[in-house]
Amino acid sequence: MDEGSSSSKEQAAEEALSSSSSWRPSQGVFGPYFSVLQPNAKPQSLRVVVRRPLVARLTKDIVETYRICNPQFNYSEELNPKRFLTSPSVGVLNDGFDNANSDLILSVNLELVNLDTKRRYVIKDMLGHGTFGQVAKCWVEETHRFLAVKVIKNQPAYYQQALVEVSILTTLNKKFDPDDKHHIVRIYDYFVYRRHLCIAFELLDTNLYELIKLNHFRGLSLSIVQLFSKQILRGLALMKDAAIIHCDLKPENILLCTSVKPAEVKIIDFGSACMEDRTVYSYIQSRYYRSPEVLLGYQYTTAIDMWSFGCIVAELFLGLPLFPGASEFDLLRRMIKILGGQPPDHILKDAKNTSKFFKFVGSINHEECGSGPMSRSSVYQALTDEEYEARESKKPVIGKEYFNHMNLEAIVRKYPYRKNLAEEDIFKESQIRLALIDFLRGLVEFDPAKRWSPVQASKHPFVTGEPFTCPYRPAPETPRLPVSQNVKVDHHPAGGHWFAAGLSPNIPGRNRVPVQSSPHYQVMQYAHVGSYGSLGSHSSYHDGAGLSSSYGSYGDSSNLHAFYSPAGPSGMHLYAQNGVSILGSSPDTRRFKQLPPGNGLGVSPGNFVPMSLGTSPSQFTPPSMYSQISAGSPGNYGPSSPSRGSCHGSPLGKMAAGSQYNNRRKGWGYPGSYQSQEISSSPHWQGQVADGNNSSQANSPVFGGSLLHLHSNSNPRQQGSSSASVGYSNAHNVTSSSMQGGHIQFQKTHGVHDKPEGSNSLPDPGDWDPNYSEELLLQEDSSEMSNLTSEFAKGIHLGQAAVSQEPLTGVRRPSQISNLNPSMSQRPTGQTQAFLPGEVGSPPSGHEPHAGFMHTMGNPSYLMPHFAQSSPSRLGQQPLYRFNQGRPAVHYNESHAKAQSSHSTYNMDAPNSAPRNGASWGRRGSNPIPNIPPTSRTRKDYKRVV
Ligand SMILES: Nc1ncnc2c1ncn2[C@@H]1O[C@H](COP(=O)(O)OP(=O)(O)OP(=O)(O)O)[C@@H](O)[C@H]1O
């Protein structure tokens, strides 16, 4: 009903009323009602007039309004000023298309075009950026879908490694996980645009780091930790079957996928991945998640991902990294303290870097220094700070301690419980925490040979939800046996290992990056030796058609490279460039060459040395070679997180973010805020202790919790350092005392009403998150906060009606969060934010990426997937140059608080299964988020090859 007819009706009603002395309801505004009372009267439909808000009318229809005001007004979109998403946006390379960092300068509505298929990807927003380039949210008109396009830097090394990502991911998707059941991001397309390799992925939501951050660095509820663990394990199991090592597993690389219910997570970023038999680079993994064998320079396998996974699980529960090492020395020191052990001697004996961290004490010292658990059984002893300093001629960089308890058991058991939990729920959760401890023990195991595999871990009671009664002993798996192979791999975009993929190198249209369009024409031969074959392992997780090929596939040359060439119409090529022999080149000889900027072409193909499959630009060069942070680093986004910067093995400018971070302790306006302590002077700082009255948690039972269970410390204070001294023996004792005789001694864990000493303490996020700074917080304008908040609000609630009405349009925007306080100067005093997986995203029926994907791989003209999710663009909502890493579509709604069953039982065969009894697990009632931390800063530096 339009406004005109409405007002004429009102007018008629008024006239009827005024012209007639005897009031007759049938004549006026009551006419419609009257007709209902008089069945013979002509029926009129009841209508409600909804006036659109003035703001909407003035903005959405502004062009129309202008036209009404001035008929001469002629609007054209081309006249709009460019809204740049890339920073810096000054074109200095590649004919002005690239900035000084070799990033393509992206702007809103710029079209990335796949020249082969003519498909156009219209950029709408920036999703994030990383070492390899930028990830943009793009709209594809043809399919009416949003997706994520990673635009790789215009540098040969990045280009080459990005092809590896394409190859590995395509293989994982198509060969090992055709039905998209293993929580690995889907790849849909790749092409070269303006000398940049562009890779199109399904669009996902926020990453787990951002999620934790949204929860003010409180841990997630155990039910969510379970659910996500199970899903990630499915992905890891698949990767193990495929003998692929991710090499950079961390919360940032696990993204929510809210288009399915309940929420799913997916593993992304295979840019550092490698084959298990090509572990040629030793500088890998982000530091917090780096395994001992990588740290020590020992040979590694897919087991390093299981270590990272253990760290992630712990972080999901604790809200903070388990091993936030400020340096490698600090990392190892933390591992030893928290786990109460050290790497086994056979590793220390052979590892390259042992002498950096250990001294050889020999058998004679066993009896002498027998106080610690490991000293009696090892001929190696970890260096003390002083010994390290003497050996390295520099002080070790030591980070702050964030937990009051320095051993795993105590850290988990004494982590604050949510407020108002009933005694029985506290007891239940305490039992599950014991299961979690046992679970973590199998993951963060020093010996990679003893570390559980994904399948073994997935059968742990913590994951299955079965009662935990005694330490888990997984069934043994068939060990992998070394297999020798010598295979030539043409890694040129024009050729490659496409045999098993069934892709002819000469089939037009299937080779998406034709040689002539390849900006970085590069070929290499890969010497492939010493691979490992999986000989009939019973542990395969893969339930699809591709399973059999994973068994022993690496002992069979015909199956050896069952990978998809990302490009290559011209078959196998072997080239050496600039006289550089690439045959048999060791990783150590491969280095980036300095690339002079401003040559108009970005890079010269002759200026670099190629990498092999399985190498990452971020993996093979000492960091010293790439120590310069890009000048283009948008300061607005803060420095790298400790987990991202120097901790990663990236040579590409991943700097010592740890030190930056350590210098960026920020008070968040906590009442009673603790004192600042710099790491160097306070290596044993023990964090804070929350006031008992303020250790609030929401009311959900243990397993009825929200995704984000908030261990609120609204009134924290600093804990004295008296409890700081925890050594090896202490850690060991706790371990043994809690697991005597092979049985867990169940101890009732104290809740908030009965606080154990030094518990209930969480650090200020500003303490450890480098992205928090008062300056940056001040830069958060209120509109942005509103946007952020509404993003959050929008994501978390999607009623069933919305799902059915808008199956393809993705997340529906619900009502806002109440009590939003845009001020960042105050610590939230409310309790919990919630996440409702059952209420977000589009229905699974709309999620058929695989269908699209298969088309993609087989026929480029049908390459687009069916996206269930197309969250509304944030176009126009953000300041320029603002990167939104993992911007959440996590929404919140109060009306869906549900209790959970006390235990969740998850079926590993049902990847998306909800906690048992179907109860919603993502909700916490009546605890709206009072304010939300800024989320859109990347944890990464903006990098470049210098
Ligand atoms: N499919 C996706 N959907 C939504 N956002 C994504 C997607 N892929 C990546 N992103 C966002 O872009 C960021 C960078 O992506 P990615 O990690 O793949 O880049 P990278 O350059 O390989 O990073 P790194 O430095 O860790 O190697 C991610 O952290 C994430 O926030």
The ligand as a Gaussian input file, in Angstrom:
#p B3LYP/6-31G(d) Opt

LIG

0 1
 N       37.920000     -18.094000       1.991000
 C       38.008000     -17.019000       2.763000
 N       36.897000     -16.405000       3.210000
 C       36.976000     -15.309000       4.006000
 N       38.138000     -14.765000       4.405000
 C       39.274000     -15.329000       3.988000
 C       39.279000     -16.473000       3.151000
 N       40.558000     -16.816000       2.904000
 C       41.309000     -15.920000       3.562000
 N       40.556000     -15.027000       4.210000
 C       41.035000     -13.913000       5.041000
 O       42.246000     -13.425000       4.512000
 C       43.300000     -13.599000       5.457000
 C       44.560000     -13.946000       4.727000
 O       44.370000     -15.171000       4.045000
 P       45.511000     -16.261000       3.956000
 O       45.888000     -16.714000       5.329000
 O       45.104000     -17.328000       3.011000
 O       46.674000     -15.368000       3.330000
 P       48.199000     -15.626000       3.382000
 O       48.815000     -14.531000       2.637000
 O       48.474000     -17.008000       2.899000
 O       48.503000     -15.538000       4.930000
 P       49.795000     -16.042000       5.723000
 O       50.595000     -14.822000       5.965000
 O       49.229000     -16.622000       6.995000
 O       50.479000     -17.055000       4.907000
 C       42.812000     -14.674000       6.401000
 O       43.364000     -14.563000       7.681000
 C       41.314000     -14.450000       6.422000
 O       40.976000     -13.461000       7.362000

